Amino acid sequence: MSLEITVLGSNSALFAYGRHLTSQLITCGKSHFLVDCGEGTQLQIAKFGIKPSKISHILISHLHGDHYFGLIGLLSSMHLLGRDKELNIYAPVGLSEIITTQFRYSQTALKFKVNFIELTSEDSEVIFENKSLSVFTIPLKHRLYTNGFLFKEKPKERRVNKEKLRPDFTIEQIKSLKKGQDIEGESGEVLFKNDDYTLDPKKAWSYAFCSDTAYTKETSTYVKGVDLLYHESTFGSNEQDRAEITLHSTAQQAAQVAKDAEVGMLMLGHYSTRYESIEYLLEEAREVFENTIPSVEGEKIILDD
């Protein structure tokens, strides 16, 4: 199974230079997560051929408008398109009141159920889990209560070595081998050692989304060793004072988090409208962490074998 990240928006605060506000679609198997939903997100969803009906989970990092102002429009469109499947929205306290108030005064009764899961913990916690994936919050430091999100694929089963597989193995015995167990006889003696008939499992992938945040060393501990880290990089080092005042990060600080956490790759985003070109931010980040890429609308990053 693979993890697929589709960038829908990469800018901060305002639409500018063809860059939309923050939003990403994360896909793992049949699970589809929309992470943040800035104004115009549903237009990006349509532009890139994404089916809104597939989205079952929406994760909102915090309640600054450029991260959720697109939500009311997206929900309305889902309603008009006849959606009847439940939708889970994970967000800080207050979003449910904002959404329900808007629908109450517009006399809109959605055709589908929305489950609001309110996030309040200052520590990392599991907010979603199925047989193949776990999603954790990442505590961040911003002007409002803010979380990032860590997507971790669960460890995969061992692979049966087909060249050594015995034709007399039963289905139950093969299942045991995949679980890393030896095949035992009725009295508990080992008949066949697992290592003789299996190969190591394929790699389990991980992705961390770090939304608006001041630079903190603690972030590195939460994203240690992930394959891909998205970290906001609102400013260049020429605006570091501004970053500190607004509790945002520079591109170099994002790169320092990636370096300290020993991640596989860093993706920048949440660019300030100060920068028509983000090459300056990219160059600064690569001085600290070479394997850095920009987030670009419509681009997909696939973590697979």
Disulfide bonds with the S-S distance in Angstrom:
none
